[in-house]
């Protein structure tokens, strides 16, 4: 990665137009910095940009382009976060810069990314995990599909924490369908929040391990981290967020579509699930199964499939997964014959 500093002068100098470009509290400039991994310092209409050469050049062009858009006839126009997002997309800078970023290393022919959190470095343990992390960082929407214990949720939460600490996003949203796996919600004690908490516990556990209990509690109080049932997502648009949908095999087709259309500007979504553990009524098709069929050819969406050899829990778990897979294959053959 080639680091350079470039100075850009926006003309004609106009304080009103500069304020419109930078946004309140320089929010637009901060968004450019987060998305392109650069640093921007400005005084008046002089902007000094430091970072990877490709991203610096793109940022300079984006600033010039957006500055022109701040004035239409005699009116001053405010630049919105959506315009920043679209300008970055159209520049293609992130795709070009990926070739030069040093974060990728070979692991049995795959790509690996190490995720750094304050509690330590998290490394993938299998080639599939390595590819999964690389795709989570590269794509706006990623699916992680496979048996329990393969690290689907844990690695997604790690990537979300990393993005939050690097200020690439403003909040983490963790969600899960509250589908009963043999137990009825209505018979559990407490209010709705207390009833659904057990279903969201794996997400809390991963956060506590990476950030510590006290920090997680503070971030939840400030709504920087939100943990909520999937039903709470309806009608919302989530910008500047890292969104994880866990246990997605228990979504209906309508719920999966609803969730995928919540994703806003500068947001990333990871959908995890195990299609062998569906708790929906038999007549209902899993939204995850349907998404695999419908979205497999859509650009900017990655599908990552884990196998029993990717299980990183107790060795007996992998053998249990294999045994159930073998039994299901035999059952399927018997039903066909």
C-alpha positions in Angstrom: 0.0 0.0 0.0 1.4 3.4 -1.1 0.8 6.2 1.4 0.7 9.7 0.0 -0.6 13.1 0.9 -2.4 15.3 -1.6 -3.7 18.8 -1.3 -7.0 19.8 -3.0 -8.3 23.4 -3.3 -12.0 23.9 -3.7 -12.9 27.0 -5.7 -14.4 29.5 -5.5 -13.9 29.8 -1.7 -17.4 30.1 -0.1 -17.9 29.4 3.6 -21.6 28.5 3.2 -20.8 26.0 0.4 -17.9 24.5 2.4 -20.2 24.0 5.5 -22.8 22.3 3.2 -20.1 20.0 1.9 -18.6 19.1 5.2 -21.9 18.6 7.0 -22.7 19.2 10.7 -19.7 18.5 12.8 -17.8 17.5 9.7 -20.0 14.3 9.5 -19.6 14.1 5.7 -15.8 14.4 5.9 -15.7 11.7 8.6 -17.8 9.4 6.4 -15.3 9.8 3.6 -12.5 9.0 6.0 -14.2 5.9 7.4 -15.2 4.5 4.1 -11.9 5.1 2.3 -9.5 4.6 5.2 -7.9 8.0 4.8 -7.3 11.2 6.9 -8.6 14.6 5.8 -7.5 17.9 7.3 -8.9 21.1 6.1 -8.5 24.8 6.7 -10.9 27.0 4.7 -11.1 25.6 1.2 -7.7 23.8 1.4 -8.1 20.0 2.0 -5.0 17.8 2.8 -5.8 14.1 2.2 -3.5 11.3 3.5 -3.8 7.6 2.8 -3.5 5.0 0.1 -2.8 6.6 -3.3 -5.9 5.2 -5.0 -8.2 6.3 -2.1 -6.6 9.7 -1.8 -7.1 10.4 -5.6 -10.7 9.2 -5.3 -11.4 11.4 -2.2 -10.0 14.5 -4.0 -12.2 13.9 -7.1 -15.3 13.2 -4.8 -14.7 16.5 -2.9 -14.4 18.4 -6.1 -17.6 16.8 -7.5 -19.7 17.3 -4.4 -18.5 20.9 -4.0 -19.9 21.7 -7.4 -23.2 20.2 -6.3 -23.5 22.5 -3.3 -24.7 25.3 -5.5 -27.6 25.1 -8.0 -28.4 28.5 -9.6 -28.5 30.8 -6.6 -29.3 28.2 -3.9 -26.9 26.5 -1.5 -27.6 22.7 -1.4 -26.7 20.6 1.6 -24.7 17.4 0.8 -26.4 14.3 2.3 -24.7 11.1 3.5 -26.4 9.2 0.7 -24.6 11.4 -1.9 -21.2 10.5 -0.2 -22.1 6.8 -0.3 -23.1 6.9 -4.0 -20.0 9.0 -5.0 -17.7 6.4 -3.3 -19.5 3.5 -5.1 -19.2 5.2 -8.5 -15.5 6.0 -8.0 -14.7 2.3 -7.7 -11.9 3.2 -5.3 -12.6 0.5 -2.7 -12.5 -2.3 -5.4 -9.2 -0.9 -6.8 -7.6 -0.4 -3.4 -8.3 -4.0 -2.3 -5.6 -5.3 -4.6 -3.0 -3.3 -2.7 -4.2 -3.8 0.9 -1.8 -5.9 3.0 -4.5 -7.5 5.2 -4.8 -10.6 3.0 -2.5 -13.5 3.4 -2.7 -17.0 1.9 -4.0 -19.9 4.0 -4.1 -23.2 2.0 -4.9 -21.3 -1.1 -7.6 -19.1 0.5 -7.6 -15.5 1.8 -7.3 -14.8 5.5 -8.0 -11.7 7.4 -7.0 -11.3 11.1 -9.5 -9.3 13.1 -8.1 -7.2 15.9 -10.3 -6.5 19.0 -9.2 -5.0 22.3 -9.4 -8.5 23.8 -6.9 -9.9 21.2 -6.5 -11.0 17.6 -9.1 -13.4 16.2 -7.8 -15.7 13.4 -9.7 -18.1 11.2 -8.9 -21.7 11.9 -10.0 -23.2 8.6 -9.8 -22.2 4.9 -13.6 -21.8 4.8 -13.5 -19.5 7.9 -10.8 -17.4 6.2 -12.8 -17.0 3.0 -15.9 -16.2 5.0 -14.1 -13.3 6.8 -12.7 -12.0 3.6 -16.2 -12.0 2.0 -17.7 -10.3 5.0 -15.2 -7.5 4.6 -15.6 -7.3 0.9 -19.3 -7.6 0.3 -22.2 -5.5 1.6 -24.3 -8.7 2.1 -22.8 -12.0 3.2 -24.4 -15.3 4.0 -22.7 -17.8 6.4 -24.5 -21.2 6.2 -23.5 -24.4 8.0 -23.7 -26.5 11.1 -23.3 -25.3 14.7 -19.8 -24.6 16.0 -18.3 -23.4 12.7 -17.8 -19.8 13.9 -20.5 -18.2 11.6 -21.9 -15.9 14.3 -18.8 -15.4 16.3 -16.7 -14.3 13.4 -19.5 -12.0 12.1 -19.7 -10.3 15.6 -15.9 -10.0 15.6 -16.0 -8.2 12.2 -18.8 -5.9 13.5 -16.8 -5.0 16.6 -13.7 -4.3 14.5 -15.7 -2.0 12.2 -17.2 -0.2 15.2 -13.8 0.4 16.8 -12.3 1.6 13.5 -15.3 4.0 13.2 -16.3 2.6 9.8 -19.9 2.3 11.1 -21.8 4.0 13.9 -23.7 1.1 15.4 -24.1 -2.7 15.5 -27.5 -4.2 15.2 -27.9 -7.9 16.2 -31.2 -9.6 15.5 -32.7 -13.1 15.5 -36.2 -14.6 14.8 -37.8 -15.6 18.1 -39.0 -19.0 17.0 -39.7 -21.6 19.6 -37.6 -24.7 19.4 -40.0 -26.9 21.3 -40.7 -24.4 24.0 -43.5 -21.8 24.0 -42.7 -18.1 24.6 -46.0 -17.5 26.2 -45.2 -19.8 29.1 -41.8 -18.1 29.9 -41.9 -15.7 32.8 -41.4 -11.9 32.4 -42.2 -9.2 29.8 -41.4 -9.5 26.1 -37.8 -8.4 26.5 -37.2 -11.0 29.1 -39.0 -13.7 27.0 -36.8 -13.1 23.9 -33.5 -12.6 25.8 -32.6 -16.3 25.9 -32.9 -16.5 22.1 -30.4 -13.6 21.7 -28.0 -14.9 24.4 -25.3 -16.3 21.9 -25.0 -12.8 20.5 -24.6 -11.2 23.9 -22.0 -13.8 24.8 -19.8 -13.1 21.8 -20.0 -9.3 22.5 -19.1 -9.8 26.2 -16.0 -11.9 25.2 -14.7 -9.3 22.8 -15.6 -6.0 24.5 -16.2 -6.9 28.1 -19.5 -6.8 30.1 -19.3 -3.2 31.2 -18.5 -1.7 27.8 -21.3 -3.7 26.1 -23.8 -2.5 28.7 -22.8 1.1 28.1 -22.9 0.8 24.3 -26.4 -0.9 24.6 -27.6 2.0 26.8 -26.4 4.5 24.2 -28.0 2.5 21.4 -24.6 2.0 19.7 -25.3 -1.7 20.1 -28.8 -2.9 19.6 -29.9 -6.5 20.2 -33.5 -7.1 19.2 -35.9 -9.7 17.8 -36.4 -9.7 14.0 -40.0 -8.4 14.3 -38.6 -5.1 15.6 -36.8 -4.5 12.2 -40.0 -3.9 10.2 -40.4 -0.4 8.8 -36.9 0.7 9.6 -34.0 1.7 7.3 -30.5 1.1 8.9 -27.7 3.4 7.7 -24.1 3.4 8.9 -24.7 0.0 10.6 -23.3 -3.5 10.8 -26.3 -5.8 10.9 -26.2 -9.5 11.8 -29.2 -11.8 11.4 -28.5 -15.0 13.3 -30.5 -18.3 13.1 -31.9 -17.1 9.8 -33.1 -20.6 8.9 -36.1 -19.8 11.1 -37.2 -16.8 9.1 -40.1 -17.0 6.7 -39.7 -15.9 3.1 -41.5 -12.6 3.9 -39.3 -12.0 7.0 -36.1 -12.6 5.0 -37.2 -10.2 2.3 -38.2 -7.6 4.9 -34.8 -7.9 6.6 -32.7 -7.6 3.4 -34.6 -4.5 2.4 -33.8 -2.7 5.7 -30.2 -2.2 4.7 -29.3 1.5 4.1 -26.3 3.5 3.0 -22.8 2.6 4.4 -24.3 -0.5 6.0 -23.2 -4.1 5.9 -25.3 -7.2 6.7 -24.3 -10.8 7.6 -26.9 -13.5 7.6 -26.0 -16.8 9.4 -28.0 -20.0 9.7 -28.1 -23.8 9.6 -30.6 -25.2 7.1 -30.5 -28.6 8.9 -32.0 -27.1 12.1 -35.2 -25.4 10.9 -37.8 -24.9 13.7 -40.6 -23.5 11.4 -43.9 -25.4 11.0 -43.5 -28.0 8.2 -45.7 -26.2 5.7 -43.6 -23.1 5.9 -40.5 -22.7 3.7 -37.4 -21.3 5.3 -36.5 -17.8 4.2 -32.8 -18.9 4.2 -33.4 -21.8 1.8 -35.4 -19.5 -0.4 -32.7 -16.8 -0.4 -30.1 -19.3 -1.5 -32.2 -20.2 -4.5 -33.3 -16.6 -5.4 -30.2 -14.6 -4.7 -27.3 -16.9 -5.7 -26.7 -15.0 -8.9 -27.1 -11.5 -7.5 -23.9 -9.4 -7.6 -22.5 -7.9 -4.3 -23.9 -10.9 -2.3 -21.6 -13.7 -1.1 -22.7 -17.2 0.0 -20.3 -19.1 2.3 -21.0 -22.7 3.1 -19.4 -24.5 6.1 -18.9 -28.2 6.6 -18.4 -30.5 9.6 -14.6 -30.1 9.3 -15.0 -26.4 10.0 -16.4 -27.1 13.5 -14.1 -25.5 16.1 -15.9 -26.8 19.2 -15.2 -30.1 21.0 -14.0 -32.7 18.4 -17.1 -34.8 19.2 -19.3 -32.1 17.8 -17.9 -32.6 14.3 -18.6 -36.3 14.6 -22.2 -35.6 15.8 -22.8 -33.4 12.8 -21.4 -36.1 10.4 -23.6 -38.7 12.0 -26.8 -36.6 11.6 -25.9 -35.8 8.0 -25.4 -39.5 7.2 -28.8 -40.3 8.9 -30.6 -37.5 6.9 -29.1 -38.8 3.6 -30.3 -42.3 4.4 -33.8 -41.0 5.3 -33.9 -39.0 2.1 -33.0 -42.1 0.0 -35.7 -44.2 1.8 -38.4 -41.6 1.1 -37.5 -41.5 -2.6 -37.5 -45.3 -3.0 
